[in-house]
Amino acid sequence: MQTTTVDIPTGDGVADACLTRPDGDGPFPAVLLFQDAFGPRPRLVEMAERIAARGYLVLTPHLFYRAGRAPLFDLSRFGEPDQRGAIFEKIMPLVGSLTADVISRDTAAYLDFLASRDDVRPGPVVITGYCMGGTNALRAIEADPDRIAAVASFHGGRIVTDASDSPHLGVGSITGEVYFGHADADRSMTPEQIATLEKTLDAAGVRYRSEVYEGAHHGFTMADSAVYDERATERHWAALFDLLDRTLPTG
C-alpha cells in the first residue's frame, strides 16, 4: 500500500490530508479517519494502513488545516508535565473552533474529494474518529446521513454537554449505524453522560452499540501516548472491522 499527502479544496482554503491506498486498481470503498486533538502523525498513518490492509482507501484529513499544515505541534516532549500544559494551551482553541457548521462544511469537501476519484467506489463512506475526532464524526453523520453509512467513535469526549448544540441532540437525523467505544472513568464522557446519550439514541430509533472499555483511559488507542492500552485497542479493532464488514463490505 501507499500513503501520500494530498490537498483538498474547501470553502475556507486547502486542507492537507494523508491518503492511504491499498495495492491494486480498485475501486475501493472509502473510510475517513478523523484525528484526535494532537493531529496527523505517524501513529495515525499506522492506523490508516491497518484499515487499508483490509481493502479500504483511507483519507485522514488534517482537521486543523486553517491553522497551517501538519504538524502544528512538537510532541517530542509531551510526556513532560511542563510541556504538556503548554501544548494543550495551543490545542484547545483549535478544538473549540471546530463547530458543527465547520465540521459539516469540511466533511462535505472531504466526501466530494473522494467521490471525484476513479479509485474510490461510488456510494457512502464510513468514518472512524478518535477523541475529538469521534465527537466530530458524530456531527458529520448527523449533517450528511445520506453520504455516511456508519460512524465509529472511540474515546470520544464531550458528546453530551449542557449546550443547546450538544452533539447528542442531533442524532435524530441519523439513518446509518453508530458505534461508541467509551473509555472507562473518562472525565469528558462520564457514566451519566453515556446514559443520556443512549437514552437519546433509543428515543430517536438509531441503530447503535455503546460499550465501555473497562480499565481503559481516554486516548487508549494511541500507541504514542502514555495512556495506550493494547488490549483495549485490539478490542477497538475488532469492533471497527465488524462495523465495516457489515456496513461497507469490500466484496
C-alpha positions as CSV (number, residue, x, y, z in Angstrom):
1,M,0.0,0.0,0.0
2,Q,1.0,3.6,-0.3
3,T,0.4,6.7,1.8
4,T,0.8,10.1,0.2
5,T,-0.1,13.7,1.1
6,V,-3.0,15.3,-0.8
7,D,-4.5,18.8,-0.8
8,I,-8.3,19.1,-0.6
9,P,-10.0,22.4,-1.6
10,T,-12.6,23.6,1.0
11,G,-14.7,26.7,1.4
12,D,-12.0,28.1,3.8
13,G,-8.8,27.2,2.0
14,V,-6.9,23.9,1.4
15,A,-6.9,21.0,3.8
16,D,-3.8,18.8,3.8
17,A,-4.5,15.1,4.3
18,C,-3.0,11.7,4.2
19,L,-4.3,9.3,1.6
20,T,-3.6,5.6,2.2
21,R,-4.4,3.4,-0.8
22,P,-4.3,-0.4,-1.0
23,D,-2.4,-2.1,-3.7
24,G,-4.4,-2.8,-6.9
25,D,-6.6,-0.8,-9.2
26,G,-9.8,-0.6,-7.1
27,P,-12.2,1.0,-7.0
28,F,-12.1,0.7,-3.2
29,P,-14.7,1.6,-0.5
30,A,-13.6,4.7,1.4
31,V,-13.0,5.4,5.1
32,L,-12.5,8.8,6.7
33,L,-10.2,8.7,9.7
34,F,-10.8,11.7,12.0
35,Q,-7.8,12.6,14.1
36,D,-7.6,13.2,17.9
37,A,-6.5,16.6,19.2
38,F,-2.8,16.0,18.5
39,G,-3.2,15.9,14.8
40,P,-1.8,13.9,11.9
41,R,1.4,12.0,12.8
42,P,2.9,8.5,12.3
43,R,0.5,6.8,14.7
44,L,-2.5,7.8,12.6
45,V,-0.7,6.6,9.4
46,E,-0.2,3.2,11.1
47,M,-3.9,3.0,11.9
48,A,-4.9,4.0,8.4
49,E,-2.6,1.4,7.0
50,R,-4.2,-1.3,9.1
51,I,-7.6,-0.3,7.8
52,A,-6.3,-0.1,4.2
53,A,-4.8,-3.6,4.5
54,R,-8.4,-4.9,4.5
55,G,-9.2,-3.3,1.2
56,Y,-10.2,0.3,2.1
57,L,-8.9,3.6,0.8
58,V,-8.4,5.8,3.9
59,L,-8.4,9.5,4.0
60,T,-7.0,11.2,7.1
61,P,-7.7,14.9,6.8
62,H,-5.9,17.5,8.9
63,L,-8.9,18.9,10.8
64,F,-6.9,21.9,12.0
65,Y,-5.8,22.9,8.5
66,R,-6.9,26.5,9.0
67,A,-4.0,27.0,11.4
68,G,-1.4,25.7,9.0
69,R,-0.2,22.5,7.5
70,A,0.6,19.5,9.8
71,P,2.4,19.1,12.0
72,L,1.4,22.0,14.1
73,F,2.8,20.7,17.4
74,D,6.1,19.4,18.6
75,L,5.1,16.3,20.6
76,S,8.6,15.1,21.3
77,R,8.4,16.4,25.0
78,F,4.7,15.8,25.5
79,G,5.4,13.4,28.4
80,E,7.0,16.3,30.5
81,P,4.4,17.9,32.7
82,D,5.5,21.5,32.0
83,Q,5.5,20.9,28.3
84,R,2.1,19.1,28.3
85,G,0.3,22.1,29.6
86,A,2.0,24.4,27.0
87,I,0.9,22.1,24.2
88,F,-2.7,21.9,25.4
89,E,-2.8,25.8,25.5
90,K,-2.2,25.7,21.8
91,I,-4.5,22.8,21.0
92,M,-7.7,23.7,22.9
93,P,-8.6,26.8,20.9
94,L,-8.3,24.8,17.7
95,V,-10.5,22.1,19.2
96,G,-13.1,24.7,20.1
97,S,-13.0,26.2,16.6
98,L,-14.5,23.0,15.1
99,T,-18.1,23.9,15.3
100,A,-20.9,21.8,14.0
101,D,-21.1,24.1,10.9
102,V,-17.4,23.9,10.3
103,I,-17.4,20.1,10.5
104,S,-20.4,19.9,8.2
105,R,-18.8,22.0,5.5
106,D,-15.4,20.4,5.8
107,T,-16.8,16.9,5.7
108,A,-18.7,17.7,2.5
109,A,-15.4,18.8,0.9
110,Y,-13.7,15.5,2.0
111,L,-16.6,13.5,0.6
112,D,-16.5,15.4,-2.7
113,F,-12.8,14.8,-3.0
114,L,-13.3,11.1,-2.5
115,A,-16.2,11.0,-4.9
116,S,-14.1,12.6,-7.6
117,R,-11.5,9.8,-7.6
118,D,-11.7,6.9,-10.0
119,D,-10.2,4.5,-7.4
120,V,-13.0,5.2,-4.9
121,R,-16.1,3.1,-5.1
122,P,-19.3,5.2,-5.5
123,G,-21.6,5.4,-2.5
124,P,-21.4,6.2,1.2
125,V,-18.3,6.1,3.4
126,V,-17.6,5.1,7.0
127,I,-15.9,7.5,9.5
128,T,-13.8,6.3,12.4
129,G,-12.9,9.0,14.9
130,Y,-10.8,9.2,18.0
131,C,-11.2,11.6,21.0
132,M,-12.4,14.8,19.5
133,G,-12.5,13.0,16.1
134,G,-15.1,10.7,17.5
135,T,-17.3,13.6,18.5
136,N,-16.8,15.3,15.1
137,A,-17.6,12.0,13.3
138,L,-21.0,12.0,15.1
139,R,-21.6,15.6,14.0
140,A,-20.6,14.6,10.4
141,I,-23.2,11.8,10.1
142,E,-25.8,14.0,11.6
143,A,-25.2,16.6,9.0
144,D,-24.9,14.3,6.0
145,P,-26.6,11.0,6.8
146,D,-27.1,10.0,3.1
147,R,-23.4,10.0,2.4
148,I,-22.2,8.3,5.5
149,A,-23.1,4.7,6.1
150,A,-21.8,4.4,9.6
151,V,-19.6,6.1,12.3
152,A,-17.3,4.6,14.9
153,S,-16.4,6.9,17.8
154,F,-13.6,5.7,20.2
155,H,-12.9,7.5,23.5
156,G,-14.9,10.5,22.1
157,G,-15.3,13.3,24.6
158,R,-18.0,15.9,25.3
159,I,-20.6,14.1,23.1
160,V,-23.1,15.1,25.8
161,T,-23.0,18.7,27.2
162,D,-25.4,21.2,28.5
163,A,-25.1,23.4,25.4
164,S,-28.0,23.9,23.1
165,D,-25.9,22.4,20.2
166,S,-24.6,19.4,22.2
167,P,-23.6,16.7,19.6
168,H,-26.0,14.1,21.1
169,L,-29.1,16.4,20.4
170,G,-28.7,15.9,16.6
171,V,-28.9,12.1,16.4
172,G,-32.5,12.1,15.1
173,S,-31.2,12.7,11.5
174,I,-29.0,9.6,11.5
175,T,-30.1,6.8,9.1
176,G,-26.9,4.7,9.3
177,E,-25.3,2.9,12.2
178,V,-23.2,4.3,15.1
179,Y,-20.7,2.5,17.4
180,F,-19.3,4.1,20.6
181,G,-16.3,2.7,22.4
182,H,-16.1,4.7,25.6
183,A,-13.1,4.9,27.9
184,D,-13.7,3.9,31.5
185,A,-13.6,6.7,34.0
186,D,-13.4,9.3,31.2
187,R,-14.0,12.8,32.7
188,S,-15.0,14.0,29.3
189,M,-17.7,11.3,28.9
190,T,-19.0,10.2,32.3
191,P,-21.3,7.3,33.1
192,E,-24.2,9.8,33.4
193,Q,-23.4,11.3,30.1
194,I,-23.2,7.9,28.4
195,A,-26.6,7.0,29.9
196,T,-28.0,10.3,28.5
197,L,-26.5,9.5,25.1
198,E,-28.0,6.0,25.0
199,K,-31.4,7.3,26.1
200,T,-31.4,9.9,23.3
201,L,-30.3,7.3,20.7
202,D,-33.1,4.9,21.8
203,A,-35.7,7.6,21.6
204,A,-34.5,8.5,18.1
205,G,-34.5,4.9,16.9
206,V,-30.9,5.0,15.9
207,R,-29.1,1.7,15.3
208,Y,-26.1,1.7,17.6
209,R,-23.8,-0.1,20.0
210,S,-22.4,1.7,23.1
211,E,-19.7,-0.1,25.1
212,V,-17.5,0.9,28.0
213,Y,-13.9,-0.4,27.8
214,E,-13.2,-1.2,31.5
215,G,-9.9,0.0,32.7
216,A,-9.1,1.9,29.6
217,H,-8.3,5.6,29.8
218,H,-9.2,8.5,27.4
219,G,-7.0,8.1,24.4
220,F,-6.4,4.4,24.8
221,T,-5.9,3.6,21.1
222,M,-2.9,6.0,20.7
223,A,0.3,3.9,20.9
224,D,2.4,7.1,21.0
225,S,0.9,8.2,24.3
226,A,1.2,7.2,28.0
227,V,-2.5,6.0,28.2
228,Y,-2.1,3.4,25.4
229,D,-3.9,0.2,26.2
230,E,-3.0,-2.7,23.9
231,R,-5.9,-4.9,25.0
232,A,-8.5,-2.2,24.6
233,T,-7.0,-1.2,21.3
234,E,-7.3,-4.7,19.9
235,R,-10.9,-4.7,21.1
236,H,-11.4,-1.5,19.2
237,W,-10.0,-3.0,16.0
238,A,-12.5,-5.9,16.3
239,A,-15.4,-3.6,16.8
240,L,-14.4,-1.3,13.9
241,F,-13.8,-4.1,11.5
242,D,-17.1,-5.7,12.5
243,L,-18.8,-2.4,11.7
244,L,-17.0,-2.1,8.3
245,D,-17.8,-5.6,7.3
246,R,-21.5,-5.1,7.9
247,T,-22.0,-1.5,6.6
248,L,-19.3,-1.1,4.0
249,P,-18.1,-4.6,2.8
250,T,-15.2,-4.7,0.4
251,G,-16.6,-7.6,-1.6
